[in-house]
Amino acid sequence: MKKIAFIALSLIVFAGYSCKDTKKEKEQTDTNSTVKTEQYSIVKDSTKVSFVAYKTIEKKPVGGTFTKINITKSTTGSTAMEALNGTTFSIPVSSLFTNDATGTRDPKLLEFFFGVMKDTELISGVFKTEANNTCSIDITLNGETANIPLTFEATSDNSYTFNGVMDLKEWNALDAVASLNKACEVLHTGADGVSKTWSEVAVKAEVLLEKK
């Protein structure tokens, strides 16, 4: 009888410890589940956008920037790409700056290139990411929307650089290219005596994100 009572007492004590361990594990799991993961978000006033256009048959580069970029919609995410997905932006064309010492290039671009397009007060776009870690932007220009595939690299923990190439024929903007070429005919004439303005433009964006 004593032996049976001892066994019963042992089972009760064991069960008590098991319940305590289970409760402790549950409390630890609940605590871990409430830990928030860090979230990325874009630093809105830090984005930089630049471009390189080309002239003459030798394809001489002409670089420039847009000094104002408006982030019109942004999100957060557990990764940088997740946070950037769906980000929308607009760029006032009046913020064009090519650092031309003569002061004549920017007015020509605004008048003879952007000025002959439709709805060109702003260039607008949306950033898109895919499951395979590729990304692109949909750009609206001249009343048309087309996609630019992008390559990217992380330049620091929270800073990313994106590069792509837009062919202006995708935005039905070849008339604007021809208009600019005519206005800059002499300056865009190469060694072959032919004036040429290329429709391809390299675009670059530098984006800074923060973690919270």
Backbone as JSON Lines, residues from 0, in Angstrom:
{"i":0,"aa":"M","n":[0.83,-1.2,0.0],"ca":[0.0,0.0,0.0],"c":[0.87,1.25,0.0]}
{"i":1,"aa":"K","n":[1.9,1.25,0.83],"ca":[2.83,2.37,0.88],"c":[3.5,2.56,-0.47]}
{"i":2,"aa":"K","n":[3.81,1.44,-1.12],"ca":[4.48,1.5,-2.42],"c":[3.58,2.17,-3.45]}
{"i":3,"aa":"I","n":[2.3,1.81,-3.41],"ca":[1.34,2.4,-4.36],"c":[1.21,3.89,-4.12]}
{"i":4,"aa":"A","n":[1.16,4.29,-2.82],"ca":[1.04,5.71,-2.49],"c":[2.26,6.49,-2.95]}
{"i":5,"aa":"F","n":[3.44,5.88,-2.82],"ca":[4.68,6.54,-3.25],"c":[4.7,6.76,-4.76]}
{"i":6,"aa":"I","n":[4.23,5.76,-5.49],"ca":[4.17,5.87,-6.96],"c":[3.21,6.97,-7.36]}
{"i":7,"aa":"A","n":[2.04,7.0,-6.68],"ca":[1.05,8.02,-6.99],"c":[1.59,9.41,-6.72]}
{"i":8,"aa":"L","n":[2.3,9.57,-5.58],"ca":[2.89,10.87,-5.25],"c":[3.93,11.29,-6.27]}
{"i":9,"aa":"S","n":[4.72,10.33,-6.72],"ca":[5.75,10.63,-7.73],"c":[5.13,11.12,-9.03]}
{"i":10,"aa":"L","n":[4.02,10.48,-9.43],"ca":[3.34,10.87,-10.67],"c":[2.8,12.29,-10.56]}
{"i":11,"aa":"I","n":[2.26,12.62,-9.36],"ca":[1.71,13.96,-9.16],"c":[2.81,15.01,-9.25]}
{"i":12,"aa":"V","n":[3.95,14.73,-8.57],"ca":[5.08,15.66,-8.6],"c":[5.61,15.83,-10.02]}
{"i":13,"aa":"F","n":[5.74,14.72,-10.77],"ca":[6.24,14.76,-12.15],"c":[5.31,15.58,-13.04]}
{"i":14,"aa":"A","n":[4.0,15.32,-12.83],"ca":[3.0,16.06,-13.63],"c":[3.07,17.54,-13.34]}
{"i":15,"aa":"G","n":[3.32,17.88,-12.05],"ca":[3.42,19.29,-11.69],"c":[4.59,19.96,-12.38]}
{"i":16,"aa":"Y","n":[5.74,19.31,-12.38],"ca":[6.92,19.87,-13.06],"c":[6.68,19.98,-14.56]}
{"i":17,"aa":"S","n":[6.02,18.98,-15.15],"ca":[5.75,18.99,-16.58],"c":[4.86,20.16,-16.95]}
{"i":18,"aa":"C","n":[3.84,20.4,-16.12],"ca":[2.94,21.53,-16.38],"c":[3.67,22.85,-16.3]}
{"i":19,"aa":"K","n":[4.58,22.96,-15.29],"ca":[5.35,24.19,-15.15],"c":[6.24,24.41,-16.35]}
{"i":20,"aa":"D","n":[6.9,23.31,-16.82],"ca":[7.79,23.44,-17.98],"c":[7.0,23.84,-19.22]}
{"i":21,"aa":"T","n":[5.82,23.21,-19.39],"ca":[4.99,23.52,-20.56],"c":[4.53,24.97,-20.51]}
{"i":22,"aa":"K","n":[4.13,25.42,-19.3],"ca":[3.68,26.8,-19.14],"c":[4.81,27.77,-19.43]}
{"i":23,"aa":"K","n":[6.04,27.4,-18.95],"ca":[7.21,28.26,-19.17],"c":[7.53,28.36,-20.65]}
{"i":24,"aa":"E","n":[7.46,27.21,-21.36],"ca":[7.73,27.2,-22.79],"c":[6.7,28.03,-23.54]}
{"i":25,"aa":"K","n":[5.41,27.91,-23.11],"ca":[4.35,28.68,-23.77],"c":[4.55,30.18,-23.57]}
{"i":26,"aa":"E","n":[4.93,30.56,-22.32],"ca":[5.17,31.97,-22.04],"c":[6.31,32.5,-22.89]}
{"i":27,"aa":"Q","n":[7.37,31.65,-23.03],"ca":[8.53,32.08,-23.83],"c":[8.14,32.22,-25.3]}
{"i":28,"aa":"T","n":[7.3,31.27,-25.79],"ca":[6.85,31.34,-27.18],"c":[6.01,32.58,-27.42]}
{"i":29,"aa":"D","n":[5.09,32.85,-26.45],"ca":[4.25,34.03,-26.58],"c":[5.07,35.3,-26.59]}
{"i":30,"aa":"T","n":[6.13,35.32,-25.74],"ca":[7.0,36.49,-25.69],"c":[7.72,36.7,-27.0]}
{"i":31,"aa":"N","n":[8.23,35.59,-27.57],"ca":[8.95,35.68,-28.84],"c":[8.04,36.13,-29.97]}
{"i":32,"aa":"S","n":[6.78,35.68,-29.92],"ca":[5.85,36.01,-30.99],"c":[5.47,37.49,-30.99]}
{"i":33,"aa":"T","n":[5.67,38.16,-29.88],"ca":[5.33,39.58,-29.8],"c":[6.5,40.49,-30.18]}
{"i":34,"aa":"V","n":[7.67,39.88,-30.41],"ca":[8.83,40.68,-30.82],"c":[8.63,41.17,-32.25]}
{"i":35,"aa":"K","n":[8.69,42.44,-32.46],"ca":[8.46,43.02,-33.78],"c":[9.74,42.98,-34.61]}
{"i":36,"aa":"T","n":[9.61,42.59,-35.87],"ca":[10.76,42.6,-36.78],"c":[10.99,44.02,-37.26]}
{"i":37,"aa":"E","n":[12.23,44.32,-37.62],"ca":[12.56,45.65,-38.12],"c":[11.88,45.89,-39.46]}
{"i":38,"aa":"Q","n":[11.42,47.11,-39.67],"ca":[10.73,47.47,-40.9],"c":[11.54,48.53,-41.65]}
{"i":39,"aa":"Y","n":[11.65,48.35,-42.97],"ca":[12.31,49.32,-43.83],"c":[11.29,50.33,-44.35]}
{"i":40,"aa":"S","n":[11.72,51.55,-44.53],"ca":[10.91,52.56,-45.2],"c":[11.84,53.53,-45.92]}
{"i":41,"aa":"I","n":[11.35,54.15,-46.99],"ca":[12.18,55.05,-47.77],"c":[12.31,56.4,-47.08]}
{"i":42,"aa":"V","n":[13.5,56.97,-47.15],"ca":[13.73,58.33,-46.65],"c":[13.37,59.25,-47.81]}
{"i":43,"aa":"K","n":[12.22,59.9,-47.71],"ca":[11.61,60.56,-48.87],"c":[12.46,61.67,-49.48]}
{"i":44,"aa":"D","n":[13.14,62.45,-48.65],"ca":[13.86,63.61,-49.19],"c":[15.3,63.29,-49.58]}
{"i":45,"aa":"S","n":[15.64,61.99,-49.69],"ca":[17.02,61.62,-49.98],"c":[17.21,61.05,-51.38]}
{"i":46,"aa":"T","n":[16.12,60.77,-52.09],"ca":[16.21,60.12,-53.39],"c":[16.83,61.06,-54.43]}
{"i":47,"aa":"K","n":[17.75,60.52,-55.23],"ca":[18.4,61.29,-56.29],"c":[18.16,60.6,-57.63]}
{"i":48,"aa":"V","n":[17.82,61.37,-58.64],"ca":[17.58,60.83,-59.98],"c":[18.47,61.56,-60.98]}
{"i":49,"aa":"S","n":[19.18,60.8,-61.78],"ca":[20.05,61.39,-62.81],"c":[19.87,60.63,-64.12]}
{"i":50,"aa":"F","n":[20.4,61.2,-65.2],"ca":[20.26,60.57,-66.51],"c":[21.48,60.91,-67.36]}
{"i":51,"aa":"V","n":[21.68,60.11,-68.39],"ca":[22.71,60.37,-69.39],"c":[22.06,60.2,-70.77]}
{"i":52,"aa":"A","n":[22.02,61.27,-71.54],"ca":[21.54,61.23,-72.92],"c":[22.78,61.24,-73.83]}
{"i":53,"aa":"Y","n":[22.54,61.03,-75.14],"ca":[23.69,60.9,-76.05],"c":[23.46,61.7,-77.33]}
{"i":54,"aa":"K","n":[24.57,62.29,-77.84],"ca":[24.52,63.07,-79.07],"c":[25.66,62.66,-79.99]}
{"i":55,"aa":"T","n":[25.55,62.99,-81.26],"ca":[26.5,62.69,-82.34],"c":[26.58,61.18,-82.59]}
{"i":56,"aa":"I","n":[27.1,60.82,-83.75],"ca":[27.22,59.41,-84.12],"c":[28.18,58.68,-83.18]}
{"i":57,"aa":"E","n":[29.09,59.46,-82.56],"ca":[30.04,58.84,-81.61],"c":[29.38,58.56,-80.26]}
{"i":58,"aa":"K","n":[28.14,58.96,-80.1],"ca":[27.36,58.74,-78.88],"c":[28.03,59.39,-77.66]}
{"i":59,"aa":"K","n":[28.27,60.68,-77.78],"ca":[28.87,61.43,-76.67],"c":[27.82,61.64,-75.57]}
{"i":60,"aa":"P","n":[28.19,61.38,-74.32],"ca":[27.22,61.49,-73.23],"c":[26.97,62.93,-72.8]}
{"i":61,"aa":"V","n":[25.73,63.21,-72.44],"ca":[25.34,64.48,-71.85],"c":[24.53,64.15,-70.6]}
{"i":62,"aa":"G","n":[25.1,64.47,-69.44],"ca":[24.45,64.09,-68.19],"c":[23.62,65.19,-67.57]}
{"i":63,"aa":"G","n":[22.7,64.78,-66.7],"ca":[21.89,65.74,-65.99],"c":[21.19,65.1,-64.81]}
{"i":64,"aa":"T","n":[20.51,65.91,-64.03],"ca":[19.77,65.43,-62.88],"c":[18.41,66.14,-62.82]}
{"i":65,"aa":"F","n":[17.54,65.61,-61.98],"ca":[16.33,66.32,-61.57],"c":[16.48,66.6,-60.09]}
{"i":66,"aa":"T","n":[16.4,67.86,-59.74],"ca":[16.72,68.25,-58.37],"c":[15.55,68.07,-57.41]}
{"i":67,"aa":"K","n":[14.37,67.74,-57.93],"ca":[13.22,67.54,-57.06],"c":[12.5,66.24,-57.43]}
{"i":68,"aa":"I","n":[12.32,65.38,-56.44],"ca":[11.59,64.12,-56.61],"c":[10.56,64.03,-55.51]}
{"i":69,"aa":"N","n":[9.3,63.95,-55.89],"ca":[8.22,63.85,-54.91],"c":[7.8,62.39,-54.73]}
{"i":70,"aa":"I","n":[7.94,61.86,-53.52],"ca":[7.44,60.52,-53.22],"c":[5.97,60.68,-52.84]}
{"i":71,"aa":"T","n":[5.08,60.21,-53.71],"ca":[3.65,60.44,-53.49],"c":[2.97,59.31,-52.74]}
{"i":72,"aa":"K","n":[3.61,58.15,-52.69],"ca":[3.08,57.03,-51.91],"c":[4.23,56.12,-51.54]}
{"i":73,"aa":"S","n":[4.29,55.72,-50.28],"ca":[5.35,54.82,-49.83],"c":[4.78,53.8,-48.87]}
{"i":74,"aa":"T","n":[5.51,52.69,-48.7],"ca":[5.08,51.62,-47.82],"c":[6.25,51.21,-46.93]}
{"i":75,"aa":"T","n":[6.01,50.23,-46.07],"ca":[7.08,49.64,-45.27],"c":[7.14,48.15,-45.57]}
{"i":76,"aa":"G","n":[8.27,47.52,-45.22],"ca":[8.42,46.09,-45.45],"c":[9.57,45.53,-44.66]}
{"i":77,"aa":"S","n":[9.61,44.22,-44.55],"ca":[10.67,43.57,-43.78],"c":[11.99,43.52,-44.54]}
{"i":78,"aa":"T","n":[11.95,43.83,-45.86],"ca":[13.16,43.96,-46.67],"c":[13.08,45.26,-47.44]}
{"i":79,"aa":"A","n":[14.21,45.68,-47.97],"ca":[14.25,46.92,-48.74],"c":[13.36,46.83,-49.97]}
{"i":80,"aa":"M","n":[13.44,45.71,-50.7],"ca":[12.65,45.56,-51.91],"c":[11.16,45.53,-51.6]}
{"i":81,"aa":"E","n":[10.8,44.9,-50.48],"ca":[9.4,44.86,-50.08],"c":[8.88,46.26,-49.75]}
{"i":82,"aa":"A","n":[9.73,47.04,-49.1],"ca":[9.34,48.41,-48.75],"c":[9.19,49.29,-49.98]}
{"i":83,"aa":"L","n":[10.02,49.08,-51.0],"ca":[9.98,49.91,-52.2],"c":[8.85,49.53,-53.14]}
{"i":84,"aa":"N","n":[8.4,48.28,-53.07],"ca":[7.35,47.82,-53.98],"c":[6.08,48.67,-53.83]}
{"i":85,"aa":"G","n":[5.64,49.22,-54.95],"ca":[4.44,50.05,-54.93],"c":[4.68,51.52,-54.65]}
{"i":86,"aa":"T","n":[5.93,51.89,-54.39],"ca":[6.24,53.31,-54.17],"c":[5.97,54.11,-55.45]}
{"i":87,"aa":"T","n":[5.24,55.2,-55.32],"ca":[4.96,56.05,-56.47],"c":[5.67,57.39,-56.3]}
{"i":88,"aa":"F","n":[5.99,58.02,-57.42],"ca":[6.73,59.27,-57.38],"c":[6.38,60.14,-58.57]}
{"i":89,"aa":"S","n":[6.68,61.41,-58.45],"ca":[6.54,62.34,-59.57],"c":[7.74,63.28,-59.58]}
{"i":90,"aa":"I","n":[8.15,63.66,-60.78],"ca":[9.33,64.51,-60.95],"c":[8.95,65.73,-61.78]}
{"i":91,"aa":"P","n":[9.0,66.92,-61.22],"ca":[8.74,68.12,-62.02],"c":[9.84,68.32,-63.06]}
{"i":92,"aa":"V","n":[9.47,68.42,-64.33],"ca":[10.5,68.58,-65.36],"c":[11.22,69.92,-65.21]}
{"i":93,"aa":"S","n":[10.58,70.87,-64.54],"ca":[11.2,72.17,-64.32],"c":[12.42,72.08,-63.39]}
{"i":94,"aa":"S","n":[12.59,70.94,-62.7],"ca":[13.74,70.76,-61.81],"c":[14.95,70.2,-62.55]}
{"i":95,"aa":"L","n":[14.86,70.14,-63.88],"ca":[15.99,69.68,-64.71],"c":[17.23,70.53,-64.47]}
{"i":96,"aa":"F","n":[18.39,69.87,-64.36],"ca":[19.65,70.6,-64.19],"c":[20.77,69.79,-64.84]}
{"i":97,"aa":"T","n":[21.46,70.41,-65.84],"ca":[22.54,69.72,-66.54],"c":[23.91,70.34,-66.29]}
{"i":98,"aa":"N","n":[23.96,71.35,-65.44],"ca":[25.23,71.98,-65.08],"c":[25.96,72.52,-66.32]}
{"i":99,"aa":"D","n":[25.19,73.1,-67.23],"ca":[25.75,73.65,-68.47],"c":[26.28,75.06,-68.21]}
{"i":100,"aa":"A","n":[27.56,75.28,-68.46],"ca":[28.2,76.57,-68.16],"c":[27.61,77.71,-68.99]}
{"i":101,"aa":"T","n":[27.1,77.41,-70.18],"ca":[26.56,78.46,-71.04],"c":[25.14,78.88,-70.63]}
{"i":102,"aa":"G","n":[24.48,78.03,-69.86],"ca":[23.11,78.33,-69.43],"c":[22.08,78.2,-70.53]}
{"i":103,"aa":"T","n":[22.43,77.56,-71.65],"ca":[21.51,77.45,-72.78],"c":[20.89,76.06,-72.93]}
{"i":104,"aa":"R","n":[21.55,75.06,-72.38],"ca":[21.09,73.69,-72.6],"c":[19.75,73.4,-71.92]}
{"i":105,"aa":"D","n":[19.62,73.77,-70.66],"ca":[18.39,73.46,-69.92],"c":[17.16,74.1,-70.55]}
{"i":106,"aa":"P","n":[17.22,75.39,-70.92],"ca":[16.05,76.0,-71.59],"c":[15.69,75.3,-72.9]}
{"i":107,"aa":"K","n":[16.7,74.86,-73.65],"ca":[16.43,74.15,-74.91],"c":[15.73,72.82,-74.65]}
{"i":108,"aa":"L","n":[16.19,72.09,-73.64],"ca":[15.56,70.81,-73.31],"c":[14.11,71.02,-72.88]}
{"i":109,"aa":"L","n":[13.88,72.05,-72.08],"ca":[12.52,72.31,-71.6],"c":[11.6,72.75,-72.73]}
{"i":110,"aa":"E","n":[12.12,73.55,-73.66],"ca":[11.28,74.06,-74.74],"c":[11.13,73.1,-75.9]}
{"i":111,"aa":"F","n":[12.25,72.58,-76.39],"ca":[12.22,71.81,-77.63],"c":[12.08,70.3,-77.42]}
{"i":112,"aa":"F","n":[12.28,69.83,-76.21],"ca":[12.09,68.4,-75.93],"c":[10.81,68.19,-75.12]}
{"i":113,"aa":"F","n":[10.82,68.58,-73.85],"ca":[9.63,68.4,-73.02],"c":[8.47,69.26,-73.51]}
{"i":114,"aa":"G","n":[8.8,70.42,-74.06],"ca":[7.75,71.36,-74.46],"c":[6.88,70.89,-75.6]}
{"i":115,"aa":"V","n":[7.34,69.91,-76.39],"ca":[6.53,69.43,-77.52],"c":[5.79,68.14,-77.18]}
{"i":116,"aa":"M","n":[5.92,67.66,-75.95],"ca":[5.22,66.46,-75.51],"c":[3.86,66.8,-74.91]}
{"i":117,"aa":"K","n":[3.11,65.74,-74.59],"ca":[1.83,65.89,-73.9],"c":[2.06,65.78,-72.39]}
{"i":118,"aa":"D","n":[1.35,66.57,-71.63],"ca":[1.3,66.41,-70.17],"c":[2.69,66.23,-69.56]}
{"i":119,"aa":"T","n":[3.59,67.16,-69.84],"ca":[4.97,66.96,-69.39],"c":[5.38,67.88,-68.25]}
{"i":120,"aa":"E","n":[4.42,68.39,-67.53],"ca":[4.78,69.14,-66.33],"c":[5.45,68.22,-65.32]}
{"i":121,"aa":"L","n":[4.99,66.95,-65.31],"ca":[5.54,65.95,-64.38],"c":[5.87,64.67,-65.13]}
{"i":122,"aa":"I","n":[6.94,64.01,-64.69],"ca":[7.21,62.62,-65.06],"c":[6.8,61.8,-63.84]}
{"i":123,"aa":"S","n":[5.93,60.84,-64.02],"ca":[5.48,60.06,-62.87],"c":[5.83,58.59,-63.05]}
{"i":124,"aa":"G","n":[5.84,57.86,-61.94],"ca":[6.19,56.46,-62.03],"c":[5.84,55.68,-60.78]}
{"i":125,"aa":"V","n":[5.94,54.36,-60.91],"ca":[5.71,53.45,-59.78],"c":[6.79,52.37,-59.81]}
{"i":126,"aa":"F","n":[7.33,52.07,-58.64],"ca":[8.39,51.08,-58.49],"c":[7.75,49.72,-58.26]}
{"i":127,"aa":"K","n":[8.27,48.68,-58.97],"ca":[7.69,47.35,-58.87],"c":[8.78,46.32,-58.61]}
{"i":128,"aa":"T","n":[8.51,45.38,-57.71],"ca":[9.45,44.28,-57.47],"c":[8.74,42.95,-57.73]}
{"i":129,"aa":"E","n":[9.53,41.96,-58.13],"ca":[9.0,40.63,-58.41],"c":[9.55,39.62,-57.41]}
{"i":130,"aa":"A","n":[8.93,38.44,-57.38],"ca":[9.3,37.41,-56.41],"c":[10.74,36.92,-56.62]}
{"i":131,"aa":"N","n":[11.25,37.02,-57.85],"ca":[12.61,36.54,-58.14],"c":[13.66,37.62,-57.89]}
{"i":132,"aa":"N","n":[13.28,38.65,-57.12],"ca":[14.21,39.71,-56.71],"c":[14.65,40.59,-57.88]}
{"i":133,"aa":"T","n":[13.8,40.7,-58.9],"ca":[14.03,41.66,-59.97],"c":[13.1,42.85,-59.74]}
{"i":134,"aa":"C","n":[13.42,43.97,-60.36],"ca":[12.61,45.16,-60.16],"c":[12.57,46.0,-61.43]}
{"i":135,"aa":"S","n":[11.59,46.9,-61.47],"ca":[11.42,47.76,-62.64],"c":[10.59,48.96,-62.22]}
{"i":136,"aa":"I","n":[10.48,49.92,-63.12],"ca":[9.6,51.07,-62.88],"c":[8.7,51.27,-64.09]}
{"i":137,"aa":"D","n":[7.45,51.57,-63.82],"ca":[6.54,52.03,-64.87],"c":[6.63,53.54,-64.9]}
{"i":138,"aa":"I","n":[6.99,54.09,-66.05],"ca":[7.14,55.54,-66.2],"c":[6.05,56.08,-67.13]}
{"i":139,"aa":"T","n":[5.41,57.16,-66.69],"ca":[4.43,57.84,-67.53],"c":[5.04,59.15,-68.03]}
{"i":140,"aa":"L","n":[5.12,59.25,-69.35],"ca":[5.74,60.41,-70.01],"c":[5.04,60.59,-71.36]}
{"i":141,"aa":"N","n":[4.8,61.84,-71.76],"ca":[4.16,62.12,-73.05],"c":[2.8,61.44,-73.18]}
{"i":142,"aa":"G","n":[2.1,61.28,-72.07],"ca":[0.79,60.63,-72.1],"c":[0.84,59.13,-72.28]}
{"i":143,"aa":"E","n":[2.04,58.54,-72.22],"ca":[2.22,57.1,-72.39],"c":[2.89,56.5,-71.16]}
{"i":144,"aa":"T","n":[2.57,55.23,-70.88],"ca":[3.21,54.52,-69.78],"c":[3.93,53.29,-70.31]}
{"i":145,"aa":"A","n":[5.19,53.13,-69.96],"ca":[5.99,51.98,-70.38],"c":[6.91,51.59,-69.23]}
{"i":146,"aa":"N","n":[7.44,50.38,-69.32],"ca":[8.23,49.8,-68.23],"c":[9.72,49.85,-68.52]}
{"i":147,"aa":"I","n":[10.51,50.11,-67.47],"ca":[11.97,50.08,-67.57],"c":[12.51,49.04,-66.6]}
{"i":148,"aa":"P","n":[13.08,47.92,-67.07],"ca":[13.73,46.96,-66.17],"c":[14.94,47.61,-65.52]}
{"i":149,"aa":"L","n":[15.2,47.26,-64.27],"ca":[16.3,47.86,-63.52],"c":[17.25,46.81,-62.99]}
{"i":150,"aa":"T","n":[18.52,47.18,-62.92],"ca":[19.5,46.43,-62.15],"c":[19.76,47.25,-60.88]}
{"i":151,"aa":"F","n":[20.2,46.58,-59.83],"ca":[20.45,47.33,-58.6],"c":[21.6,46.73,-57.81]}
{"i":152,"aa":"E","n":[22.17,47.57,-56.96],"ca":[23.2,47.12,-56.04],"c":[23.07,47.9,-54.73]}
{"i":153,"aa":"A","n":[23.43,47.23,-53.65],"ca":[23.43,47.89,-52.34],"c":[24.77,48.57,-52.16]}
{"i":154,"aa":"T","n":[24.76,49.88,-51.99],"ca":[26.01,50.61,-51.81],"c":[26.38,50.74,-50.34]}
{"i":155,"aa":"S","n":[25.41,50.47,-49.46],"ca":[25.66,50.38,-48.02],"c":[24.51,49.58,-47.44]}
{"i":156,"aa":"D","n":[24.44,49.48,-46.13],"ca":[23.38,48.68,-45.52],"c":[21.98,49.13,-45.95]}
{"i":157,"aa":"N","n":[21.78,50.43,-46.06],"ca":[20.44,50.95,-46.33],"c":[20.36,51.81,-47.58]}
{"i":158,"aa":"S","n":[21.39,51.8,-48.4],"ca":[21.41,52.64,-49.6],"c":[21.5,51.75,-50.85]}
{"i":159,"aa":"Y","n":[20.67,52.06,-51.85],"ca":[20.62,51.26,-53.07],"c":[20.72,52.16,-54.3]}
{"i":160,"aa":"T","n":[21.38,51.64,-55.34],"ca":[21.49,52.33,-56.62],"c":[20.82,51.49,-57.69]}
{"i":161,"aa":"F","n":[19.94,52.12,-58.47],"ca":[19.2,51.43,-59.53],"c":[19.58,52.04,-60.88]}
{"i":162,"aa":"N","n":[19.76,51.17,-61.87],"ca":[20.12,51.63,-63.22],"c":[19.23,50.98,-64.26]}
{"i":163,"aa":"G","n":[18.89,51.74,-65.29],"ca":[18.1,51.22,-66.39],"c":[18.29,52.06,-67.63]}
{"i":164,"aa":"V","n":[17.7,51.62,-68.72],"ca":[17.78,52.35,-69.99],"c":[16.37,52.49,-70.55]}
{"i":165,"aa":"M","n":[16.01,53.72,-70.87],"ca":[14.72,53.96,-71.51],"c":[14.94,54.34,-72.96]}
{"i":166,"aa":"D","n":[14.16,53.73,-73.85],"ca":[14.18,54.1,-75.26],"c":[12.94,54.93,-75.5]}
{"i":167,"aa":"L","n":[13.13,56.19,-75.86],"ca":[12.02,57.14,-75.94],"c":[10.95,56.77,-76.96]}
{"i":168,"aa":"K","n":[11.27,55.87,-77.87],"ca":[10.24,55.44,-78.82],"c":[9.13,54.68,-78.11]}
{"i":169,"aa":"E","n":[9.43,54.08,-76.93],"ca":[8.41,53.37,-76.17],"c":[7.36,54.34,-75.6]}
{"i":170,"aa":"W","n":[7.71,55.6,-75.53],"ca":[6.78,56.63,-75.04],"c":[6.28,57.52,-76.19]}
{"i":171,"aa":"N","n":[6.45,57.04,-77.43],"ca":[6.04,57.79,-78.63],"c":[6.63,59.2,-78.62]}
{"i":172,"aa":"A","n":[7.9,59.28,-78.22],"ca":[8.53,60.59,-78.05],"c":[9.6,60.87,-79.1]}
{"i":173,"aa":"L","n":[9.57,60.17,-80.22],"ca":[10.6,60.4,-81.24],"c":[10.45,61.78,-81.89]}
{"i":174,"aa":"D","n":[9.22,62.31,-81.91],"ca":[9.04,63.68,-82.43],"c":[9.76,64.68,-81.53]}
{"i":175,"aa":"A","n":[9.75,64.43,-80.23],"ca":[10.46,65.31,-79.29],"c":[11.97,65.19,-79.49]}
{"i":176,"aa":"V","n":[12.44,63.98,-79.76],"ca":[13.87,63.77,-80.03],"c":[14.27,64.53,-81.29]}
{"i":177,"aa":"A","n":[13.44,64.45,-82.34],"ca":[13.73,65.15,-83.6],"c":[13.7,66.66,-83.4]}
{"i":178,"aa":"S","n":[12.77,67.14,-82.57],"ca":[12.67,68.57,-82.29],"c":[13.92,69.07,-81.6]}
{"i":179,"aa":"L","n":[14.41,68.32,-80.62],"ca":[15.62,68.71,-79.9],"c":[16.83,68.66,-80.83]}
{"i":180,"aa":"N","n":[16.88,67.64,-81.67],"ca":[18.02,67.51,-82.57],"c":[18.09,68.69,-83.54]}
{"i":181,"aa":"K","n":[16.93,69.14,-84.0],"ca":[16.9,70.29,-84.91],"c":[17.36,71.56,-84.2]}
{"i":182,"aa":"A","n":[16.93,71.74,-82.94],"ca":[17.31,72.93,-82.18],"c":[18.79,72.94,-81.85]}
{"i":183,"aa":"C","n":[19.38,71.73,-81.74],"ca":[20.8,71.61,-81.38],"c":[21.62,71.01,-82.52]}
{"i":184,"aa":"E","n":[21.2,71.29,-83.75],"ca":[21.78,70.63,-84.92],"c":[23.29,70.73,-84.98]}
{"i":185,"aa":"V","n":[23.82,71.93,-84.8],"ca":[25.28,72.11,-84.9],"c":[25.99,71.39,-83.76]}
{"i":186,"aa":"L","n":[25.49,71.55,-82.55],"ca":[26.13,70.94,-81.39],"c":[26.05,69.42,-81.41]}
{"i":187,"aa":"H","n":[25.07,68.86,-82.13],"ca":[24.9,67.41,-82.18],"c":[25.47,66.8,-83.47]}
{"i":188,"aa":"T","n":[26.28,67.57,-84.18],"ca":[26.9,67.08,-85.41],"c":[28.26,66.48,-85.1]}
{"i":189,"aa":"G","n":[28.45,65.24,-85.55],"ca":[29.7,64.52,-85.27],"c":[30.72,64.66,-86.38]}
{"i":190,"aa":"A","n":[31.74,63.82,-86.29],"ca":[32.84,63.87,-87.27],"c":[32.38,63.5,-88.67]}
{"i":191,"aa":"D","n":[31.26,62.79,-88.77],"ca":[30.74,62.39,-90.08],"c":[29.9,63.48,-90.73]}
{"i":192,"aa":"G","n":[29.73,64.6,-90.03],"ca":[28.94,65.7,-90.57],"c":[27.44,65.53,-90.41]}
{"i":193,"aa":"V","n":[27.03,64.49,-89.66],"ca":[25.61,64.21,-89.46],"c":[25.21,64.6,-88.04]}
{"i":194,"aa":"S","n":[24.08,65.27,-87.92],"ca":[23.56,65.64,-86.6],"c":[22.67,64.51,-86.09]}
{"i":195,"aa":"K","n":[22.95,64.08,-84.86],"ca":[22.19,62.95,-84.32],"c":[21.95,63.12,-82.83]}
{"i":196,"aa":"T","n":[20.71,62.86,-82.41],"ca":[20.34,62.77,-81.0],"c":[19.76,61.39,-80.78]}
{"i":197,"aa":"W","n":[20.33,60.64,-79.85],"ca":[19.91,59.26,-79.63],"c":[18.61,59.2,-78.83]}
{"i":198,"aa":"S","n":[17.83,58.16,-79.11],"ca":[16.57,58.0,-78.37],"c":[16.75,57.23,-77.06]}
{"i":199,"aa":"E","n":[17.91,56.6,-76.9],"ca":[18.18,55.87,-75.66],"c":[18.73,56.81,-74.59]}
{"i":200,"aa":"V","n":[18.21,56.68,-73.37],"ca":[18.65,57.49,-72.24],"c":[18.89,56.57,-71.05]}
{"i":201,"aa":"A","n":[20.09,56.64,-70.49],"ca":[20.39,55.87,-69.28],"c":[19.85,56.61,-68.07]}
{"i":202,"aa":"V","n":[19.17,55.89,-67.19],"ca":[18.6,56.52,-65.99],"c":[19.17,55.85,-64.74]}
{"i":203,"aa":"K","n":[19.29,56.64,-63.69],"ca":[19.88,56.16,-62.45],"c":[19.14,56.78,-61.26]}
{"i":204,"aa":"A","n":[18.89,55.96,-60.26],"ca":[18.25,56.46,-59.03],"c":[19.04,55.96,-57.82]}
{"i":205,"aa":"E","n":[19.26,56.83,-56.88],"ca":[19.9,56.48,-55.63],"c":[18.88,56.65,-54.51]}
{"i":206,"aa":"V","n":[18.65,55.57,-53.76],"ca":[17.58,55.55,-52.77],"c":[18.14,55.18,-51.4]}
{"i":207,"aa":"L","n":[17.73,55.92,-50.39],"ca":[18.14,55.64,-49.01],"c":[16.92,55.17,-48.23]}
{"i":208,"aa":"L","n":[17.12,54.09,-47.46],"ca":[16.05,53.59,-46.61],"c":[16.47,53.62,-45.16]}
{"i":209,"aa":"E","n":[15.52,53.57,-44.25],"ca":[15.81,53.5,-42.83],"c":[15.09,52.31,-42.22]}
{"i":210,"aa":"K","n":[15.68,51.78,-41.14],"ca":[15.09,50.65,-40.42],"c":[14.58,51.13,-39.06]}
{"i":211,"aa":"K","n":[13.41,50.67,-38.71],"ca":[12.84,50.99,-37.41],"c":[12.32,49.73,-36.75]}
